């Protein structure tokens, strides 16, 4: 499985190319306290590892053709530093300010793997 390290916080949105690297950054002044959803549009499961503290090294396996809000013990994980850094197959980022808003998230970053 080809992996990249993707980072989203202050700047411009994007995703990396082949090997392990840091993707361009995304600007969103509403990104602090945002949740993380992974959309797996592949025919196989994918593994996503979060690099942000306090979740450093935590991994999730997202089943094929599944959207999953990342959580621990039933609580959605939220970023505290305004960005998300993950190791995952190559994908694309987008922000939805209304997804899970008022339910523990200040908007949601969605990472789509296809």
VMD Tcl script that builds the backbone (N, CA, C; Angstrom):
set m [mol new atoms 342]
animate dup $m
set s [atomselect $m all]
$s set {name element resname resid chain x y z} {
  {N N UNK 1 A 0.853 -1.167 0.000}
  {CA C UNK 1 A 0.000 0.000 0.000}
  {C C UNK 1 A 0.900 1.231 0.000}
  {N N UNK 2 A 0.732 2.106 -0.965}
  {CA C UNK 2 A 1.481 3.350 -1.024}
  {C C UNK 2 A 0.960 4.278 0.053}
  {N N UNK 3 A 1.847 4.860 0.831}
  {CA C UNK 3 A 1.430 5.741 1.914}
  {C C UNK 3 A 1.999 7.126 1.714}
  {N N UNK 4 A 1.315 8.094 2.284}
  {CA C UNK 4 A 1.821 9.457 2.330}
  {C C UNK 4 A 1.561 9.983 3.716}
  {N N UNK 5 A 2.242 11.004 4.069}
  {CA C UNK 5 A 1.899 11.729 5.277}
  {C C UNK 5 A 1.174 12.965 4.797}
  {N N UNK 6 A -0.043 13.160 5.257}
  {CA C UNK 6 A -0.827 14.313 4.834}
  {C C UNK 6 A -0.952 15.261 6.007}
  {N N UNK 7 A -0.865 16.545 5.736}
  {CA C UNK 7 A -1.002 17.550 6.791}
  {C C UNK 7 A -1.983 18.586 6.316}
  {N N UNK 8 A -2.865 18.966 7.229}
  {CA C UNK 8 A -3.831 20.008 6.912}
  {C C UNK 8 A -3.861 20.957 8.103}
  {N N UNK 9 A -3.680 22.222 7.883}
  {CA C UNK 9 A -3.799 23.215 8.956}
  {C C UNK 9 A -3.901 24.589 8.338}
  {N N UNK 10 A -2.919 25.448 8.455}
  {CA C UNK 10 A -3.005 26.812 7.945}
  {C C UNK 10 A -2.276 26.902 6.606}
  {N N UNK 11 A -2.936 27.255 5.514}
  {CA C UNK 11 A -2.311 27.393 4.215}
  {C C UNK 11 A -3.231 27.003 3.089}
  {N N UNK 12 A -2.803 26.075 2.207}
  {CA C UNK 12 A -3.588 25.648 1.053}
  {C C UNK 12 A -3.825 24.146 1.126}
  {N N UNK 13 A -4.978 23.648 0.571}
  {CA C UNK 13 A -5.311 22.220 0.634}
  {C C UNK 13 A -4.592 21.446 -0.455}
  {N N UNK 14 A -4.351 20.172 -0.164}
  {CA C UNK 14 A -3.748 19.312 -1.163}
  {C C UNK 14 A -3.336 17.999 -0.570}
  {N N UNK 15 A -2.784 17.127 -1.390}
  {CA C UNK 15 A -2.288 15.840 -0.927}
  {C C UNK 15 A -0.961 15.570 -1.616}
  {N N UNK 16 A -0.136 14.751 -1.020}
  {CA C UNK 16 A 1.184 14.465 -1.533}
  {C C UNK 16 A 1.169 13.525 -2.723}
  {N N UNK 17 A 2.326 13.242 -3.234}
  {CA C UNK 17 A 2.486 12.329 -4.351}
  {C C UNK 17 A 2.924 10.975 -3.821}
  {N N UNK 18 A 3.617 10.163 -4.409}
  {CA C UNK 18 A 3.927 8.799 -4.013}
  {C C UNK 18 A 4.510 8.627 -2.614}
  {N N UNK 19 A 5.780 8.613 -2.444}
  {CA C UNK 19 A 6.451 8.230 -1.199}
  {C C UNK 19 A 5.903 8.897 0.053}
  {N N UNK 20 A 6.684 8.878 1.122}
  {CA C UNK 20 A 6.250 9.505 2.364}
  {C C UNK 20 A 6.699 10.955 2.348}
  {N N UNK 21 A 5.743 11.885 2.450}
  {CA C UNK 21 A 6.047 13.302 2.441}
  {C C UNK 21 A 4.918 14.070 3.096}
  {N N UNK 22 A 5.132 15.352 3.298}
  {CA C UNK 22 A 4.108 16.192 3.890}
  {C C UNK 22 A 3.360 16.900 2.781}
  {N N UNK 23 A 2.042 16.783 2.806}
  {CA C UNK 23 A 1.215 17.403 1.775}
  {C C UNK 23 A 1.115 18.901 2.022}
  {N N UNK 24 A 0.749 19.678 0.984}
  {CA C UNK 24 A 0.488 21.093 1.204}
  {C C UNK 24 A -0.568 21.293 2.289}
  {N N UNK 25 A -0.637 22.472 2.825}
  {CA C UNK 25 A -1.450 22.772 3.996}
  {C C UNK 25 A -2.759 23.435 3.576}
  {N N UNK 26 A -3.815 23.296 4.385}
  {CA C UNK 26 A -5.115 23.903 4.050}
  {C C UNK 26 A -5.445 25.032 5.014}
  {N N UNK 27 A -5.972 26.116 4.496}
  {CA C UNK 27 A -6.354 27.271 5.308}
  {C C UNK 27 A -7.786 27.112 5.776}
  {N N UNK 28 A -7.996 27.307 7.055}
  {CA C UNK 28 A -9.353 27.308 7.591}
  {C C UNK 28 A -9.285 27.894 8.987}
  {N N UNK 29 A -9.758 29.108 9.154}
  {CA C UNK 29 A -9.685 29.736 10.466}
  {C C UNK 29 A -10.651 29.094 11.448}
  {N N UNK 30 A -11.487 28.174 10.985}
  {CA C UNK 30 A -12.408 27.449 11.847}
  {C C UNK 30 A -11.964 26.020 12.062}
  {N N UNK 31 A -10.692 25.701 11.803}
  {CA C UNK 31 A -10.256 24.310 11.862}
  {C C UNK 31 A -9.878 23.821 13.254}
  {N N UNK 32 A -9.567 24.717 14.209}
  {CA C UNK 32 A -9.258 24.244 15.572}
  {C C UNK 32 A -10.487 23.587 16.165}
  {N N UNK 33 A -10.276 22.412 16.763}
  {CA C UNK 33 A -11.391 21.682 17.357}
  {C C UNK 33 A -12.215 20.916 16.341}
  {N N UNK 34 A -11.671 20.758 15.129}
  {CA C UNK 34 A -12.422 20.022 14.109}
  {C C UNK 34 A -12.195 18.522 14.240}
  {N N UNK 35 A -13.169 17.776 13.765}
  {CA C UNK 35 A -13.102 16.314 13.765}
  {C C UNK 35 A -12.477 15.830 12.468}
  {N N UNK 36 A -12.272 14.524 12.377}
  {CA C UNK 36 A -11.659 13.919 11.199}
  {C C UNK 36 A -12.497 12.740 10.736}
  {N N UNK 37 A -12.923 12.792 9.480}
  {CA C UNK 37 A -13.665 11.698 8.853}
  {C C UNK 37 A -12.816 11.163 7.715}
  {N N UNK 38 A -12.776 9.840 7.581}
  {CA C UNK 38 A -12.105 9.213 6.452}
  {C C UNK 38 A -13.169 8.555 5.588}
  {N N UNK 39 A -13.173 8.905 4.309}
  {CA C UNK 39 A -14.058 8.273 3.331}
  {C C UNK 39 A -13.212 7.285 2.541}
  {N N UNK 40 A -13.464 6.011 2.725}
  {CA C UNK 40 A -12.730 4.992 1.980}
  {C C UNK 40 A -13.583 4.538 0.804}
  {N N UNK 41 A -13.215 4.952 -0.389}
  {CA C UNK 41 A -13.940 4.572 -1.601}
  {C C UNK 41 A -13.213 3.474 -2.368}
  {N N UNK 42 A -12.375 2.739 -1.667}
  {CA C UNK 42 A -11.634 1.635 -2.282}
  {C C UNK 42 A -12.340 0.306 -2.038}
  {N N UNK 43 A -11.959 -0.688 -2.826}
  {CA C UNK 43 A -12.516 -2.036 -2.687}
  {C C UNK 43 A -11.829 -2.825 -1.579}
  {N N UNK 44 A -10.836 -2.216 -0.928}
  {CA C UNK 44 A -10.135 -2.857 0.186}
  {C C UNK 44 A -10.102 -1.905 1.384}
  {N N UNK 45 A -9.898 -2.464 2.559}
  {CA C UNK 45 A -9.771 -1.649 3.771}
  {C C UNK 45 A -8.490 -0.828 3.698}
  {N N UNK 46 A -8.473 0.329 4.360}
  {CA C UNK 46 A -7.273 1.161 4.446}
  {C C UNK 46 A -6.969 1.456 5.905}
  {N N UNK 47 A -5.688 1.647 6.211}
  {CA C UNK 47 A -5.271 2.005 7.556}
  {C C UNK 47 A -4.871 3.470 7.575}
  {N N UNK 48 A -5.320 4.176 8.607}
  {CA C UNK 48 A -5.010 5.586 8.798}
  {C C UNK 48 A -4.376 5.727 10.170}
  {N N UNK 49 A -3.211 6.364 10.228}
  {CA C UNK 49 A -2.524 6.613 11.496}
  {C C UNK 49 A -2.438 8.112 11.703}
  {N N UNK 50 A -2.866 8.576 12.869}
  {CA C UNK 50 A -2.856 10.004 13.194}
  {C C UNK 50 A -1.538 10.346 13.881}
  {N N UNK 51 A -0.960 11.481 13.484}
  {CA C UNK 51 A 0.308 11.944 14.043}
  {C C UNK 51 A 0.145 13.084 15.044}
  {N N UNK 52 A -1.057 13.658 15.156}
  {CA C UNK 52 A -1.292 14.765 16.091}
  {C C UNK 52 A -1.310 14.271 17.532}
  {N N UNK 53 A -0.754 15.103 18.439}
  {CA C UNK 53 A -0.882 14.818 19.871}
  {C C UNK 53 A -2.312 15.137 20.276}
  {N N UNK 54 A -2.946 14.461 21.143}
  {CA C UNK 54 A -2.465 13.334 21.939}
  {C C UNK 54 A -2.717 11.981 21.280}
  {N N UNK 55 A -2.997 11.963 19.988}
  {CA C UNK 55 A -3.362 10.719 19.293}
  {C C UNK 55 A -2.196 10.088 18.551}
  {N N UNK 56 A -0.996 10.617 18.719}
  {CA C UNK 56 A 0.175 10.173 17.974}
  {C C UNK 56 A 0.295 8.652 17.964}
  {N N UNK 57 A 0.325 8.104 16.749}
  {CA C UNK 57 A 0.497 6.659 16.595}
  {C C UNK 57 A -0.780 5.840 16.633}
  {N N UNK 58 A -1.902 6.445 16.969}
  {CA C UNK 58 A -3.174 5.717 16.982}
  {C C UNK 58 A -3.581 5.429 15.542}
  {N N UNK 59 A -4.046 4.204 15.295}
  {CA C UNK 59 A -4.425 3.798 13.948}
  {C C UNK 59 A -5.850 3.283 13.912}
  {N N UNK 60 A -6.475 3.482 12.767}
  {CA C UNK 60 A -7.820 2.991 12.509}
  {C C UNK 60 A -7.789 2.258 11.180}
  {N N UNK 61 A -8.511 1.142 11.086}
  {CA C UNK 61 A -8.690 0.448 9.817}
  {C C UNK 61 A -10.101 0.774 9.354}
  {N N UNK 62 A -10.198 1.375 8.175}
  {CA C UNK 62 A -11.488 1.788 7.631}
  {C C UNK 62 A -11.894 0.759 6.573}
  {N N UNK 63 A -13.022 0.101 6.812}
  {CA C UNK 63 A -13.508 -0.920 5.888}
  {C C UNK 63 A -13.739 -0.346 4.495}
  {N N UNK 64 A -13.772 -1.225 3.513}
  {CA C UNK 64 A -13.984 -0.808 2.129}
  {C C UNK 64 A -15.323 -0.114 1.977}
  {N N UNK 65 A -15.362 0.888 1.130}
  {CA C UNK 65 A -16.570 1.656 0.820}
  {C C UNK 65 A -17.299 2.145 2.083}
  {N N UNK 66 A -16.539 2.705 3.019}
  {CA C UNK 66 A -17.097 3.151 4.292}
  {C C UNK 66 A -16.623 4.568 4.603}
  {N N UNK 67 A -17.507 5.367 5.211}
  {CA C UNK 67 A -17.141 6.662 5.772}
  {C C UNK 67 A -17.072 6.474 7.281}
  {N N UNK 68 A -16.019 6.961 7.906}
  {CA C UNK 68 A -15.851 6.742 9.338}
  {C C UNK 68 A -15.344 8.004 10.028}
  {N N UNK 69 A -16.063 8.453 11.060}
  {CA C UNK 69 A -15.562 9.541 11.887}
  {C C UNK 69 A -14.633 8.884 12.909}
  {N N UNK 70 A -13.393 9.368 12.993}
  {CA C UNK 70 A -12.427 8.740 13.884}
  {C C UNK 70 A -12.752 9.094 15.330}
  {N N UNK 71 A -12.768 8.060 16.163}
  {CA C UNK 71 A -13.125 8.253 17.571}
  {C C UNK 71 A -12.360 7.257 18.435}
  {N N UNK 72 A -12.296 7.590 19.716}
  {CA C UNK 72 A -11.691 6.724 20.726}
  {C C UNK 72 A -12.686 6.618 21.867}
  {N N UNK 73 A -13.055 5.407 22.221}
  {CA C UNK 73 A -14.000 5.204 23.316}
  {C C UNK 73 A -15.336 5.884 23.083}
  {N N UNK 74 A -15.760 5.963 21.835}
  {CA C UNK 74 A -17.041 6.585 21.509}
  {C C UNK 74 A -17.004 8.103 21.406}
  {N N UNK 75 A -15.853 8.719 21.639}
  {CA C UNK 75 A -15.712 10.179 21.530}
  {C C UNK 75 A -14.909 10.525 20.291}
  {N N UNK 76 A -15.441 11.420 19.472}
  {CA C UNK 76 A -14.752 11.855 18.269}
  {C C UNK 76 A -13.426 12.507 18.640}
  {N N UNK 77 A -12.385 12.221 17.858}
  {CA C UNK 77 A -11.117 12.895 18.100}
  {C C UNK 77 A -11.195 14.289 17.471}
  {N N UNK 78 A -10.622 15.278 18.144}
  {CA C UNK 78 A -10.612 16.654 17.649}
  {C C UNK 78 A -9.185 17.188 17.712}
  {N N UNK 79 A -8.845 18.052 16.742}
  {CA C UNK 79 A -7.498 18.618 16.749}
  {C C UNK 79 A -7.447 19.819 17.687}
  {N N UNK 80 A -6.292 20.004 18.283}
  {CA C UNK 80 A -6.121 21.148 19.182}
  {C C UNK 80 A -5.167 22.180 18.592}
  {N N UNK 81 A -4.448 21.799 17.543}
  {CA C UNK 81 A -3.444 22.705 16.983}
  {C C UNK 81 A -3.850 23.294 15.636}
  {N N UNK 82 A -5.098 23.097 15.232}
  {CA C UNK 82 A -5.566 23.670 13.975}
  {C C UNK 82 A -5.228 22.853 12.752}
  {N N UNK 83 A -4.668 21.669 12.908}
  {CA C UNK 83 A -4.311 20.863 11.751}
  {C C UNK 83 A -4.423 19.381 12.014}
  {N N UNK 84 A -4.451 18.599 10.943}
  {CA C UNK 84 A -4.420 17.144 11.033}
  {C C UNK 84 A -3.208 16.655 10.266}
  {N N UNK 85 A -2.472 15.747 10.870}
  {CA C UNK 85 A -1.365 15.066 10.204}
  {C C UNK 85 A -1.660 13.580 10.280}
  {N N UNK 86 A -1.712 12.917 9.125}
  {CA C UNK 86 A -2.024 11.497 9.088}
  {C C UNK 86 A -1.087 10.774 8.125}
  {N N UNK 87 A -0.968 9.468 8.340}
  {CA C UNK 87 A -0.317 8.585 7.380}
  {C C UNK 87 A -1.446 7.741 6.814}
  {N N UNK 88 A -1.608 7.799 5.487}
  {CA C UNK 88 A -2.725 7.125 4.830}
  {C C UNK 88 A -2.403 6.982 3.352}
  {N N UNK 89 A -3.166 6.141 2.657}
  {CA C UNK 89 A -3.001 6.120 1.203}
  {C C UNK 89 A -3.304 7.508 0.642}
  {N N UNK 90 A -2.793 7.781 -0.544}
  {CA C UNK 90 A -2.992 9.091 -1.173}
  {C C UNK 90 A -4.483 9.403 -1.268}
  {N N UNK 91 A -4.839 10.672 -0.983}
  {CA C UNK 91 A -6.237 11.074 -1.028}
  {C C UNK 91 A -6.378 12.578 -1.146}
  {N N UNK 92 A -7.597 13.061 -0.953}
  {CA C UNK 92 A -7.901 14.487 -1.070}
  {C C UNK 92 A -8.611 14.960 0.201}
  {N N UNK 93 A -8.349 16.216 0.571}
  {CA C UNK 93 A -8.958 16.850 1.736}
  {C C UNK 93 A -10.090 17.778 1.313}
  {N N UNK 94 A -11.104 17.896 2.186}
  {CA C UNK 94 A -12.105 18.957 2.069}
  {C C UNK 94 A -12.625 19.248 3.474}
  {N N UNK 95 A -13.194 20.437 3.659}
  {CA C UNK 95 A -13.701 20.843 4.973}
  {C C UNK 95 A -15.202 21.050 4.881}
  {N N UNK 96 A -15.921 20.538 5.881}
  {CA C UNK 96 A -17.371 20.736 5.984}
  {C C UNK 96 A -17.633 21.374 7.343}
  {N N UNK 97 A -17.939 22.669 7.348}
  {CA C UNK 97 A -18.112 23.383 8.617}
  {C C UNK 97 A -19.352 22.932 9.385}
  {N N UNK 98 A -20.322 22.302 8.712}
  {CA C UNK 98 A -21.566 21.898 9.369}
  {C C UNK 98 A -21.574 20.445 9.862}
  {N N UNK 99 A -20.718 19.606 9.316}
  {CA C UNK 99 A -20.717 18.195 9.709}
  {C C UNK 99 A -20.290 18.055 11.168}
  {N N UNK 100 A -21.121 17.486 11.969}
  {CA C UNK 100 A -20.906 17.257 13.407}
  {C C UNK 100 A -20.763 18.543 14.207}
  {N N UNK 101 A -21.063 19.700 13.606}
  {CA C UNK 101 A -20.994 20.968 14.334}
  {C C UNK 101 A -22.014 20.938 15.472}
  {N N UNK 102 A -21.595 21.359 16.642}
  {CA C UNK 102 A -22.476 21.343 17.807}
  {C C UNK 102 A -22.552 19.981 18.466}
  {N N UNK 103 A -21.867 19.009 17.903}
  {CA C UNK 103 A -21.838 17.662 18.489}
  {C C UNK 103 A -20.397 17.273 18.800}
  {N N UNK 104 A -19.677 18.225 19.364}
  {CA C UNK 104 A -18.297 17.968 19.763}
  {C C UNK 104 A -17.255 18.360 18.739}
  {N N UNK 105 A -17.683 18.887 17.594}
  {CA C UNK 105 A -16.741 19.249 16.535}
  {C C UNK 105 A -16.970 20.687 16.094}
  {N N UNK 106 A -15.876 21.360 15.806}
  {CA C UNK 106 A -15.934 22.689 15.197}
  {C C UNK 106 A -15.723 22.484 13.695}
  {N N UNK 107 A -16.689 21.853 13.050}
  {CA C UNK 107 A -16.555 21.461 11.665}
  {C C UNK 107 A -15.790 20.153 11.562}
  {N N UNK 108 A -15.642 19.654 10.326}
  {CA C UNK 108 A -14.999 18.355 10.113}
  {C C UNK 108 A -14.127 18.396 8.864}
  {N N UNK 109 A -12.888 17.918 9.021}
  {CA C UNK 109 A -12.021 17.688 7.874}
  {C C UNK 109 A -12.316 16.280 7.388}
  {N N UNK 110 A -12.507 16.134 6.080}
  {CA C UNK 110 A -12.821 14.848 5.474}
  {C C UNK 110 A -11.670 14.484 4.550}
  {N N UNK 111 A -11.129 13.290 4.757}
  {CA C UNK 111 A -10.041 12.801 3.915}
  {C C UNK 111 A -10.586 11.661 3.079}
  {N N UNK 112 A -10.593 11.840 1.766}
  {CA C UNK 112 A -11.183 10.857 0.851}
  {C C UNK 112 A -10.085 10.049 0.157}
  {N N UNK 113 A -10.174 8.730 0.317}
  {CA C UNK 113 A -9.246 7.808 -0.339}
  {C C UNK 113 A -10.017 7.105 -1.441}
  {N N UNK 114 A -9.494 7.158 -2.680}
  {CA C UNK 114 A -10.196 6.484 -3.780}
  {C C UNK 114 A -9.231 5.751 -4.678}
}
mol reanalyze $m
mol bondsrecalc $m
mol representation Tube
mol addrep $m
